[in-house]
Amino acid sequence: MQSSLTSFRVAVIGGGPAGLMAAQTLAEGGAQVDVYDAMPSVGRKFLLAGRGGMNITHAEPYPDFVTRYGKGAAPLRAMLDAFGPQDVRDWVHGLGVETFIGTSGRVFPTDMKAAPLLRAWLHRLRERGVQFHQRHRWLGWRDDALLFAAPREDGATAELTLRADAVVLALGGGSWARLGSDGAWLPLLQARGVDVAPLVPANCGFDVDWSEHFSSRHAGEPLTTVAIVSRGADGQTSRKQGQFVVTQGGVEGSLIYALSAALRDQIAADGHTTIHLDLLPDLSAQRVADEVARPRGARSMASHLQSRLGIKGVKAGLLRECLSKEEFADVERLAQAIKLLPVRLLRPRPIDEAISSAGGVRWDALQGTMLKAAPGVFVAGEMVDWEAPTGGYLLTACLAGGLAAGRDALAWGGSGGGAGAGG
């Protein structure tokens, strides 16, 4: 295929993981590849996500791994079968970066950093002839040509049109606009007749109507070793244990993010939702009830709870916040609340604060990864209507989607496509 595609020119728009993997796949297949990105450098969200430790994938058994994508699991399956968690690790090793599996099953580079991995990747892409064009913001199409806002030599910005035999769009979702993922592509595709779902926050926090008294004392405090019992839009209940953080106006953190898709959908259906906190998940309800009911003499209930159950700080504050004075004084009700404390969530935090987003190009608008409404235009990554939890799942699916888009574009060009994309 390589010899037949040497004059096949592909524009990859978006320099995140999905776009870069598409560029790698295309270049290895013999295409001429140009990557266009609106930011001054590529991979900015990739780099920022790696500041706390670059989580590249997850090492849990593959049959479990593929279920983490919710309603997107079925259409993503073929992509993940072709480039799954072990393939991600092998690819990283091929770039000269070693990995290890953490105690949670998450996989990291040995130095925990994203920058060395990105540098090695970009070096390989340039070696294979990929050309990069920074500060080129895609504006859609003019006639059948791609339209960009691009820098001029005098520092001003001018409109630029160009043609390519195929296009891969990998523009990200709607979160972290300052790093380039602003969802501005959505109306451009809608105008082209592409069926898209609205972008909504994923892996996000939620607003809670805390009192000023509670938020002023406990905002920023972590709730460690708790469990959340919640009800999804399908009416099913789930229970997850972990930790999260109380914020000035709500809740956020890993345990909240793990449940955010179901919580967001429940709020969309009902206008709000209620989670129930088990503040002492390692103790049985009977043990808690027995300890709360023990005689406390002259001690206050707050002192009694701290002494007998270790409840203090933000956990004690939550009991005061969510229970009335009468309920707090009722030994039986208080014990029940320690194991099942209701907290009402009002709305997701804004999408630009979310780690990722859901929505985008609907699966039925695609033939493989190519837009049915725009032959020769392929999409990858968070632009497509799927979502993933944190833990390496998001990056793995973006890489797998980029590989699939690159392969589909090569197959399209090799089959006689490539007379112009999206016309």
C-alpha positions as CSV (number, residue, x, y, z in Angstrom):
1,M,0.0,0.0,0.0
2,Q,2.8,2.4,0.8
3,S,4.0,2.8,-2.8
4,S,0.4,3.4,-4.1
5,L,-0.2,6.1,-1.5
6,T,3.0,8.2,-1.8
7,S,1.0,11.1,-3.4
8,F,-2.0,10.6,-1.0
9,R,-2.0,13.8,1.2
10,V,-3.9,13.7,4.5
11,A,-4.7,16.7,6.8
12,V,-4.9,15.7,10.4
13,I,-6.6,18.5,12.3
14,G,-5.9,18.3,16.1
15,G,-2.6,17.5,17.7
16,G,-3.8,15.5,20.7
17,P,-3.3,11.7,21.2
18,A,-6.0,10.7,18.7
19,G,-4.7,13.0,16.0
20,L,-1.0,12.1,16.6
21,M,-1.8,8.3,16.5
22,A,-3.8,8.9,13.3
23,A,-0.8,10.8,11.9
24,Q,1.6,8.0,12.9
25,T,-0.6,5.3,11.2
26,L,-1.0,7.3,8.0
27,A,2.7,8.1,7.8
28,E,3.6,4.4,8.3
29,G,1.1,3.6,5.6
30,G,3.0,5.8,3.1
31,A,0.7,8.9,3.1
32,Q,1.9,12.5,3.2
33,V,0.7,13.9,6.5
34,D,0.2,17.4,7.7
35,V,-0.9,18.0,11.3
36,Y,-2.8,21.3,12.0
37,D,-3.4,22.5,15.5
38,A,-4.8,25.8,16.9
39,M,-2.4,25.9,19.8
40,P,1.3,27.0,19.8
41,S,2.3,23.4,20.4
42,V,0.7,20.0,20.2
43,G,-0.3,17.7,23.1
44,R,-1.1,20.4,25.6
45,K,-3.9,18.5,27.3
46,F,-1.8,15.4,27.2
47,L,1.0,17.2,29.1
48,L,-1.3,18.7,31.7
49,A,-3.1,15.4,32.4
50,G,0.4,14.0,33.1
51,R,1.3,16.5,35.8
52,G,0.1,14.3,38.6
53,G,1.5,11.1,37.0
54,M,1.0,10.1,33.4
55,N,-1.7,7.3,33.6
56,I,-1.5,5.7,30.1
57,T,-3.8,2.7,30.5
58,H,-5.2,0.1,32.9
59,A,-4.0,-3.4,33.6
60,E,-7.3,-5.0,34.6
61,P,-8.4,-8.1,32.6
62,Y,-9.5,-7.1,29.1
63,P,-13.1,-8.4,29.4
64,D,-13.5,-6.0,32.3
65,F,-11.6,-3.2,30.7
66,V,-14.0,-3.0,27.7
67,T,-17.0,-2.6,29.9
68,R,-15.8,0.7,31.3
69,Y,-17.1,2.7,28.4
70,G,-20.8,2.3,29.2
71,K,-23.1,2.7,26.2
72,G,-20.0,3.3,24.0
73,A,-18.5,-0.1,24.8
74,A,-20.1,-2.0,21.9
75,P,-19.1,0.4,19.0
76,L,-15.6,0.9,20.6
77,R,-14.9,-2.8,21.0
78,A,-13.5,-3.3,17.5
79,M,-11.1,-0.4,17.9
80,L,-10.0,-1.6,21.4
81,D,-9.6,-5.2,20.0
82,A,-7.1,-3.8,17.5
83,F,-5.3,-1.5,20.0
84,G,-6.0,-2.4,23.6
85,P,-4.2,-1.8,26.9
86,Q,-1.3,-4.2,26.2
87,D,-0.8,-2.6,22.8
88,V,-0.6,0.8,24.4
89,R,2.1,-0.5,26.8
90,D,4.0,-2.1,23.9
91,W,3.8,1.1,21.9
92,V,5.1,3.2,24.8
93,H,8.0,0.7,25.2
94,G,8.7,1.0,21.5
95,L,9.3,4.8,22.1
96,G,11.9,3.9,24.7
97,V,9.8,4.6,27.7
98,E,9.3,1.8,30.3
99,T,6.1,1.4,32.3
100,F,4.9,-0.1,35.6
101,I,1.6,-1.2,37.1
102,G,0.5,0.7,40.2
103,T,-1.3,-0.8,43.1
104,S,-4.7,0.3,41.6
105,G,-4.0,-1.4,38.3
106,R,-3.3,1.9,36.6
107,V,-0.2,1.8,34.2
108,F,2.4,4.6,34.3
109,P,5.7,5.5,32.7
110,T,8.5,4.6,35.2
111,D,9.3,8.3,35.6
112,M,5.5,9.2,35.9
113,K,6.0,12.0,33.3
114,A,4.2,12.8,30.0
115,A,6.9,15.1,28.5
116,P,9.5,12.5,27.7
117,L,6.9,10.3,26.0
118,L,5.5,13.1,23.9
119,R,9.0,14.2,22.9
120,A,9.9,10.7,21.7
121,W,6.7,10.4,19.9
122,L,7.0,13.7,18.0
123,H,10.6,12.9,17.1
124,R,9.4,9.6,15.5
125,L,6.6,11.4,13.7
126,R,9.0,14.0,12.2
127,E,11.4,11.2,11.2
128,R,8.6,9.7,9.2
129,G,7.9,13.0,7.4
130,V,4.9,14.3,9.3
131,Q,4.7,18.1,9.0
132,F,3.3,20.2,11.9
133,H,1.5,23.5,11.5
134,Q,0.8,25.4,14.7
135,R,-1.6,28.2,15.4
136,H,-3.9,27.0,12.5
137,R,-7.5,27.1,13.8
138,W,-9.9,25.1,11.7
139,L,-12.9,27.2,10.6
140,G,-14.7,24.5,8.5
141,W,-14.9,24.5,4.7
142,R,-15.0,27.1,2.0
143,D,-16.5,25.5,-1.1
144,D,-14.7,22.2,-0.9
145,A,-11.4,23.4,0.6
146,L,-10.4,23.4,4.3
147,L,-10.5,26.8,5.8
148,F,-8.1,27.9,8.6
149,A,-7.3,31.0,10.5
150,A,-3.5,31.0,10.3
151,P,-0.7,33.3,11.3
152,R,1.0,35.7,8.8
153,E,4.6,36.7,8.9
154,D,3.7,40.1,10.3
155,G,2.0,38.4,13.3
156,A,-1.5,39.1,12.1
157,T,-4.0,36.3,11.3
158,A,-5.4,35.6,7.9
159,E,-7.7,33.0,6.4
160,L,-6.1,30.2,4.6
161,T,-7.6,27.5,2.3
162,L,-6.1,24.2,1.3
163,R,-7.1,20.9,-0.1
164,A,-6.3,17.4,1.0
165,D,-7.1,14.0,-0.3
166,A,-8.5,13.0,3.1
167,V,-9.0,14.6,6.5
168,V,-8.8,13.2,10.0
169,L,-10.6,15.4,12.5
170,A,-9.3,14.9,16.1
171,L,-10.3,18.1,17.8
172,G,-11.2,16.8,21.2
173,G,-14.3,17.3,23.2
174,G,-15.6,20.3,25.0
175,S,-13.5,20.4,28.2
176,W,-10.4,22.4,28.9
177,A,-11.0,25.1,26.3
178,R,-7.8,26.9,27.2
179,L,-5.8,23.9,26.0
180,G,-7.7,23.7,22.7
181,S,-10.7,21.4,23.4
182,D,-13.5,23.9,23.1
183,G,-16.1,22.1,21.0
184,A,-16.1,24.8,18.4
185,W,-16.2,22.1,15.7
186,L,-19.7,21.0,16.6
187,P,-21.7,23.6,14.6
188,L,-19.3,23.2,11.7
189,L,-20.2,19.5,11.4
190,Q,-23.9,20.2,12.0
191,A,-23.8,22.6,9.1
192,R,-22.4,19.8,7.0
193,G,-25.3,17.6,7.9
194,V,-23.6,15.5,10.5
195,D,-25.7,14.1,13.4
196,V,-24.2,15.2,16.7
197,A,-25.2,14.9,20.3
198,P,-24.7,17.9,22.6
199,L,-21.4,17.9,24.5
200,V,-21.9,17.4,28.2
201,P,-19.4,17.2,31.1
202,A,-17.9,13.8,32.0
203,N,-15.6,12.9,35.0
204,C,-17.0,16.1,36.6
205,G,-17.9,17.5,40.0
206,F,-21.4,18.5,41.1
207,D,-23.0,21.4,42.8
208,V,-24.5,21.0,46.3
209,D,-26.3,23.7,48.3
210,W,-24.0,23.7,51.3
211,S,-24.6,26.2,54.0
212,E,-22.1,29.0,54.4
213,H,-21.2,27.6,57.8
214,F,-20.3,24.2,56.4
215,S,-18.5,25.3,53.3
216,S,-16.4,28.0,55.1
217,R,-15.1,25.3,57.5
218,H,-14.7,22.3,55.3
219,A,-14.2,23.3,51.7
220,G,-11.1,21.5,50.3
221,E,-11.2,18.7,52.9
222,P,-11.0,15.2,51.6
223,L,-13.5,12.5,52.5
224,T,-11.4,9.4,52.8
225,T,-12.6,5.8,53.0
226,V,-16.2,6.4,52.3
227,A,-18.7,4.7,50.0
228,I,-21.4,6.2,47.8
229,V,-24.7,4.5,47.1
230,S,-26.5,6.0,44.1
231,R,-29.3,5.3,41.7
232,G,-28.8,5.5,37.9
233,A,-31.3,6.6,35.3
234,D,-32.2,3.0,34.8
235,G,-33.3,2.7,38.4
236,Q,-30.4,0.4,39.4
237,T,-28.4,1.2,42.5
238,S,-24.6,1.0,42.7
239,R,-22.1,1.2,45.5
240,K,-18.5,2.4,45.1
241,Q,-15.9,3.0,47.8
242,G,-13.0,5.5,47.6
243,Q,-12.5,9.2,48.4
244,F,-13.6,12.6,47.2
245,V,-13.3,16.2,48.2
246,V,-15.8,18.7,49.5
247,T,-15.6,22.0,47.6
248,Q,-16.9,25.5,48.3
249,G,-20.1,24.7,46.4
250,G,-20.2,20.9,45.9
251,V,-18.2,17.7,45.6
252,E,-15.5,16.5,43.2
253,G,-12.7,13.8,43.1
254,S,-12.1,10.3,42.0
255,L,-15.1,8.6,43.6
256,I,-17.5,11.3,42.3
257,Y,-15.9,11.1,38.8
258,A,-16.4,7.3,38.8
259,L,-20.2,7.8,39.2
260,S,-20.5,11.1,37.2
261,A,-22.1,9.7,34.0
262,A,-25.0,8.1,35.9
263,L,-25.4,11.0,38.2
264,R,-25.3,13.5,35.3
265,D,-28.0,11.5,33.4
266,Q,-30.1,11.2,36.5
267,I,-30.0,15.0,37.0
268,A,-30.9,15.5,33.3
269,A,-33.9,13.2,33.8
270,D,-35.2,14.5,37.2
271,G,-33.6,17.9,37.7
272,H,-31.5,16.6,40.6
273,T,-30.3,13.4,42.3
274,T,-29.4,12.2,45.7
275,I,-26.4,10.2,46.7
276,H,-26.1,8.4,50.0
277,L,-22.8,8.3,51.8
278,D,-21.6,5.5,54.0
279,L,-19.2,7.4,56.2
280,L,-17.8,4.2,57.8
281,P,-17.9,1.5,55.0
282,D,-15.6,-0.8,56.9
283,L,-18.0,-1.2,59.8
284,S,-21.3,-3.0,59.8
285,A,-24.6,-1.1,60.4
286,Q,-25.1,-3.1,63.6
287,R,-21.6,-2.2,64.9
288,V,-22.3,1.5,64.2
289,A,-25.7,1.4,65.9
290,D,-24.2,-0.3,68.9
291,E,-21.4,2.2,69.3
292,V,-23.8,5.2,68.9
293,A,-26.2,3.8,71.5
294,R,-23.5,3.2,74.1
295,P,-23.9,5.4,77.2
296,R,-22.0,8.6,76.8
297,G,-22.4,10.2,80.2
298,A,-21.7,13.9,80.2
299,R,-20.0,13.8,76.8
300,S,-21.5,15.6,73.9
301,M,-22.7,13.5,71.0
302,A,-19.9,15.0,68.8
303,S,-17.3,13.8,71.4
304,H,-19.0,10.5,71.7
305,L,-18.8,9.9,67.9
306,Q,-15.2,10.8,67.8
307,S,-14.3,8.6,70.7
308,R,-16.3,5.5,69.7
309,L,-16.2,5.7,65.9
310,G,-13.5,8.2,64.9
311,I,-16.0,10.6,63.3
312,K,-14.6,14.1,63.3
313,G,-13.7,16.9,60.9
314,V,-15.6,16.9,57.6
315,K,-17.5,13.7,58.4
316,A,-18.8,15.2,61.6
317,G,-19.6,18.4,59.7
318,L,-21.6,16.5,57.1
319,L,-23.7,14.9,59.7
320,R,-24.5,18.3,61.2
321,E,-25.1,19.7,57.7
322,C,-27.4,17.0,56.4
323,L,-29.4,16.2,59.5
324,S,-31.7,18.4,61.6
325,K,-31.0,18.9,65.3
326,E,-33.8,16.5,66.1
327,E,-32.4,13.8,63.8
328,F,-28.8,14.3,65.1
329,A,-30.1,13.8,68.7
330,D,-32.1,10.7,67.7
331,V,-29.6,7.8,68.3
332,E,-31.3,5.4,65.9
333,R,-31.6,8.0,63.1
334,L,-28.0,9.2,63.6
335,A,-26.7,5.6,63.3
336,Q,-28.7,5.1,60.1
337,A,-27.3,8.4,58.7
338,I,-23.7,7.4,59.4
339,K,-24.2,4.5,57.1
340,L,-26.6,6.2,54.6
341,L,-26.4,10.0,54.7
342,P,-28.3,11.7,51.9
343,V,-26.6,14.5,49.9
344,R,-28.6,16.2,47.2
345,L,-26.7,17.0,43.9
346,L,-28.2,19.9,42.0
347,R,-26.2,20.0,38.7
348,P,-22.9,19.0,37.1
349,R,-20.1,21.6,37.2
350,P,-19.6,23.5,33.9
351,I,-18.1,21.4,31.1
352,D,-14.9,23.4,30.9
353,E,-14.1,22.3,34.4
354,A,-14.6,18.6,33.6
355,I,-11.8,16.2,32.9
356,S,-13.5,15.1,29.7
357,S,-16.8,15.3,27.9
358,A,-19.4,13.1,26.4
359,G,-21.5,13.6,23.3
360,G,-20.3,14.5,19.8
361,V,-20.6,12.7,16.5
362,R,-23.2,9.9,16.9
363,W,-22.1,6.4,15.9
364,D,-24.9,6.1,13.3
365,A,-23.4,9.2,11.5
366,L,-20.3,7.1,10.8
367,Q,-19.3,4.4,8.4
368,G,-16.3,3.0,10.3
369,T,-14.7,6.3,11.3
370,M,-15.7,8.2,8.2
371,L,-18.5,10.7,8.2
372,K,-21.4,9.5,6.0
373,A,-22.2,13.2,5.2
374,A,-18.7,14.0,4.2
375,P,-16.8,11.2,2.4
376,G,-13.1,11.3,3.0
377,V,-13.5,13.0,6.4
378,F,-12.7,10.7,9.4
379,V,-13.1,11.5,13.1
380,A,-11.3,10.2,16.1
381,G,-11.0,10.6,19.9
382,E,-13.4,12.6,22.1
383,M,-15.2,14.0,19.0
384,V,-17.2,10.8,18.9
385,D,-20.1,10.1,21.3
386,W,-18.5,7.9,23.9
387,E,-17.1,8.6,27.4
388,A,-14.7,6.8,29.7
389,P,-13.8,7.0,33.4
390,T,-10.4,8.1,34.6
391,G,-7.7,5.5,35.0
392,G,-6.2,5.3,31.5
393,Y,-9.4,4.4,29.8
394,L,-9.8,7.7,28.0
395,L,-6.3,7.8,26.6
396,T,-6.4,4.2,25.5
397,A,-9.7,4.8,23.5
398,C,-8.3,8.0,22.0
399,L,-5.2,6.1,20.8
400,A,-7.3,3.2,19.5
401,G,-9.7,5.7,17.7
402,G,-6.8,7.5,16.1
403,L,-5.3,4.2,14.8
404,A,-8.7,3.2,13.4
405,A,-9.2,6.6,11.7
406,G,-5.7,6.4,10.2
407,R,-6.3,2.9,8.9
408,D,-9.7,3.8,7.5
409,A,-8.3,6.8,5.7
410,L,-5.5,4.6,4.1
411,A,-8.0,2.1,3.0
412,W,-10.2,4.8,1.5
413,G,-7.3,6.3,-0.4
414,G,-6.1,2.9,-1.6
415,S,-9.5,2.0,-2.9
416,G,-9.7,5.0,-5.2
417,G,-10.9,7.7,-2.8
418,G,-8.9,10.8,-2.3
419,A,-10.2,13.1,-5.0
420,G,-10.9,15.6,-2.3
421,A,-12.3,15.3,1.2
422,G,-15.8,16.4,2.3
423,G,-16.9,17.6,-1.0
